[in-house]
Amino acid sequence: MNMKFYKIKLRSLPEIIFAHAYKTSDYRRTATVMRSFLEISYVIEGHIELISQHGRTIIPQGCSHCDLYSYPSVTIIDRQHQHCTVGIKMEYDFEVIDEREVLSLWRDSFTNKVTLSDTVIAAEFITDPRFSDRIRDRINDVIRLFALGTHESLLAATSQVFSILSCITEAAVNIASGDVSYSDIAYCAKASAYISKNADRQITVKEIADEVNISVGHLSRMFRFVTGDSIIQYVNKTKVERAKGLILSGLRTGEISEMLGITDEKYFCRMFKKYAGVTVSQYRKSGR
């Protein structure tokens, strides 16, 4: 069975409806469609069997699962079973996407074409303990904080929910990327942040590799795979995006070039046209 992925666009802040651990040896639940509800679970013991119009899915022990309640389903547990879970009420839109679209979203987030701050990418279930164990621990944190019931503890519990959703996205990207490890993705994210922070000066690939503490060759290969760009292309695109705001602020082209660590104004103009698709003067006149 091919893994299904969901792109979940958040439309409101999450409200925790329940958070608890559950243990049973005989359980059957029929779920109806609930478009404003999301449940995140971790299977401590046994397994969960989900049956819907899309088929039968087994969530084994040690795995986490994100249920959107997007279609009627039946949950069956017919032996000793234990799980911990968090139920969340919030407005969201979702669509089913494939592995290619997962990676495309992730790459676009690096190049600022999209932001994932209000988007969760979720795999049907997560087997990798690097992610599922983190989700389990965060769920247990939510259970503990939710039970306290104070204003401060509920705020802290909501913060943990966002941490869970972030981990779910990381896991989905890792699953979709196949041969690329989570550590490689993390290295690329760190490199991207370093480039963004230092876009106002000249930076080299070696400098970036030294910052993230891996070899130039390894970082270059992984960065191109994850973002779709070479490191140099990404640096230049970052500078061009930074330049757009400076252009509209009224600064002269030479001043902008110097502010981005580019000493050759003509080179900057060529680079801007290459990545922006228009000349500096055309962009300035358009007032985008």
C-alpha positions in Angstrom: 0.0 0.0 0.0 1.3 3.4 -0.9 1.5 5.9 1.9 -1.1 8.7 1.8 -0.1 12.2 2.7 -2.3 15.1 3.7 -1.7 18.9 3.3 -3.6 20.5 6.2 -4.1 24.2 6.0 -4.9 25.6 9.5 -7.6 28.2 9.7 -7.8 28.7 13.4 -5.8 28.0 16.6 -6.2 24.5 18.1 -8.5 23.9 21.0 -7.8 20.8 23.0 -11.0 18.8 23.6 -9.5 15.8 25.3 -6.1 14.3 26.2 -5.7 11.0 27.8 -4.3 7.5 27.8 -6.6 4.6 27.0 -6.4 0.9 27.7 -8.8 -1.8 26.5 -9.1 -5.4 25.2 -12.3 -5.1 23.2 -13.2 -1.9 21.4 -15.2 -0.9 18.3 -16.0 2.6 17.3 -17.8 4.0 14.3 -16.7 7.5 13.4 -18.6 10.0 11.3 -17.2 12.9 9.3 -16.0 15.7 11.6 -14.3 18.4 9.5 -13.2 20.6 12.4 -11.7 17.8 14.4 -8.2 16.2 14.5 -7.0 13.4 16.7 -3.3 12.5 17.1 -2.5 9.1 18.8 0.4 6.9 19.7 0.0 3.1 20.0 1.7 2.0 23.2 0.6 -1.7 23.0 -1.2 -3.8 20.4 -2.5 -2.2 17.2 -5.4 -0.1 15.8 -7.3 -1.3 12.7 -9.0 1.3 10.7 -11.6 0.4 8.0 -13.1 2.9 5.6 -14.2 3.3 2.0 -10.5 3.6 1.2 -9.6 0.2 2.6 -8.1 -1.3 5.7 -5.1 0.3 7.6 -3.2 -1.3 10.5 -1.5 1.2 12.9 1.0 -1.1 14.7 2.6 -0.7 18.1 5.1 2.1 18.4 3.5 4.2 15.7 1.7 7.5 15.7 -1.3 8.4 13.7 -3.1 11.5 12.7 -6.8 11.1 12.1 -8.7 13.8 10.2 -12.1 12.3 10.5 -12.6 13.2 6.9 -14.7 10.1 6.0 -16.8 7.5 7.9 -14.6 4.8 9.4 -14.7 1.9 11.9 -11.9 1.5 14.5 -11.5 -2.1 15.7 -9.4 -3.3 18.6 -9.8 -7.0 19.4 -7.0 -7.7 21.9 -5.0 -6.0 24.6 -4.3 -2.5 23.5 -3.1 0.8 24.9 -2.7 4.2 23.3 -2.3 7.9 24.3 -4.2 10.5 22.3 -5.0 14.2 21.9 -8.3 15.4 20.4 -8.1 18.9 18.8 -10.9 21.2 17.5 -9.9 23.7 14.9 -10.9 24.9 11.5 -8.7 23.6 8.6 -8.8 22.6 4.9 -7.0 19.6 3.7 -6.2 17.7 0.5 -4.5 14.4 -0.3 -1.1 14.8 -1.9 1.6 12.4 -3.0 5.3 12.1 -2.2 6.3 14.4 -5.1 4.0 17.2 -3.8 5.3 16.8 -0.3 8.8 17.4 -1.5 7.7 20.2 -3.7 6.1 22.0 -0.7 9.1 21.5 1.4 11.5 22.8 -1.3 9.2 25.8 -1.9 9.3 26.6 1.8 13.1 26.9 1.5 12.9 29.4 -1.3 10.1 31.4 0.3 7.6 30.6 -2.4 5.3 29.2 0.3 5.3 29.3 4.1 4.5 26.2 6.1 3.9 28.2 9.3 0.1 27.5 9.0 0.4 24.2 7.2 0.9 20.7 8.4 2.0 17.9 6.1 0.9 14.5 7.6 1.6 11.0 6.6 -1.1 8.4 7.2 1.0 7.0 10.1 4.5 7.3 11.3 6.7 4.3 12.1 10.1 5.9 12.6 10.8 6.1 16.3 12.8 9.2 15.9 9.5 10.9 15.2 6.9 8.7 16.8 8.7 8.7 20.1 8.9 12.5 20.1 5.2 12.6 19.3 4.4 10.2 22.2 6.4 12.3 24.6 4.7 15.5 23.5 1.3 13.8 23.8 2.1 12.8 27.3 3.1 16.3 28.1 -0.2 17.6 26.8 -2.1 15.0 28.9 -0.3 16.1 32.0 -0.8 19.8 31.3 -4.4 19.5 30.2 -5.3 17.6 33.4 -4.0 20.6 35.5 -6.7 22.8 33.9 -5.1 26.2 34.7 -4.9 29.0 32.2 -1.1 28.7 32.1 -1.1 24.9 31.8 -3.6 25.0 28.9 -1.4 27.6 27.1 1.6 25.3 27.6 -0.4 22.3 26.4 -1.4 24.2 23.2 2.3 25.0 22.6 3.0 21.3 22.8 0.3 20.7 20.2 2.2 23.0 17.8 5.3 21.0 18.6 3.5 17.8 17.7 2.2 19.2 14.4 5.8 20.4 13.5 7.1 16.9 14.2 4.4 15.4 12.1 5.5 17.6 9.2 9.2 16.6 9.7 8.2 12.9 9.6 6.2 13.3 6.5 9.0 15.0 4.6 11.4 12.3 5.8 9.1 9.5 4.6 8.6 11.2 1.2 12.3 11.9 0.7 13.2 8.3 0.9 17.0 8.1 1.0 17.5 11.5 2.6 17.8 11.2 6.4 16.2 13.6 8.8 19.6 14.7 9.8 20.3 15.7 6.2 17.1 17.7 6.1 18.1 19.3 9.4 21.5 20.3 8.0 19.8 21.9 5.0 17.4 23.8 7.2 20.4 25.1 9.3 22.3 26.0 6.1 19.2 27.9 4.8 18.8 29.8 8.0 22.5 30.8 8.0 22.2 32.0 4.4 19.2 34.1 5.2 20.9 35.6 8.3 24.0 36.5 6.3 22.5 37.5 2.9 23.9 41.0 3.4 27.5 40.0 2.8 29.6 37.6 0.6 29.4 34.0 1.9 31.0 30.9 0.5 29.9 27.3 0.3 32.8 26.2 2.5 31.8 28.8 5.1 28.2 27.4 5.2 29.4 23.8 5.4 31.8 24.7 8.2 28.8 26.3 10.0 26.7 23.2 9.9 29.7 21.0 10.5 29.6 18.7 7.4 31.7 18.4 4.2 31.2 20.7 1.3 30.4 17.8 -1.0 27.8 16.2 1.2 26.0 19.5 2.0 26.0 20.4 -1.7 24.5 17.1 -2.8 21.8 17.1 0.0 21.0 20.8 -0.4 20.3 20.4 -4.1 18.1 17.4 -3.5 16.1 19.0 -0.7 15.7 22.5 -2.1 16.0 21.8 -5.9 18.8 24.5 -6.0 22.5 24.5 -5.7 23.8 26.4 -2.6 25.1 29.2 -4.9 21.7 29.5 -6.6 19.9 29.6 -3.3 22.3 32.3 -2.0 21.6 34.4 -5.1 17.9 33.9 -4.9 17.9 34.9 -1.3 19.8 38.1 -2.1 17.4 38.9 -4.9 14.4 38.4 -2.6 16.1 40.7 -0.1 16.8 43.2 -2.9 13.2 43.5 -3.9 12.2 45.2 -0.6 15.2 47.5 -0.8 14.4 48.5 -4.4 10.9 49.5 -3.4 12.3 51.5 -0.4 13.8 53.9 -2.9 17.5 53.0 -2.4 19.8 53.4 -5.4 20.9 50.2 -7.2 24.6 50.7 -6.2 23.6 51.0 -2.6 21.5 47.9 -2.7 24.3 45.9 -4.3 26.7 47.0 -1.6 24.2 46.1 1.2 24.0 42.6 -0.2 27.8 42.1 -0.3 28.0 42.4 -4.1 30.8 44.9 -5.1 30.0 44.7 -8.9 26.7 46.6 -9.6 26.5 45.3 -13.1 26.8 41.7 -11.9 24.0 42.4 -9.3 21.8 43.7 -12.1 22.4 40.6 -14.2 21.7 38.4 -11.2 18.5 40.2 -10.4 17.1 39.9 -13.9 18.1 36.2 -14.0 16.1 35.3 -10.8 13.4 38.0 -10.8 12.6 37.8 -14.5 12.7 41.6 -14.9 15.4 44.3 -14.6 15.9 46.4 -11.5 14.4 49.4 -13.2 11.4 47.4 -14.4 10.8 46.1 -10.9 11.1 49.5 -9.4 8.5 51.0 -11.8 6.1 48.1 -11.3 6.1 48.8 -7.5 5.2 45.2 -6.7 
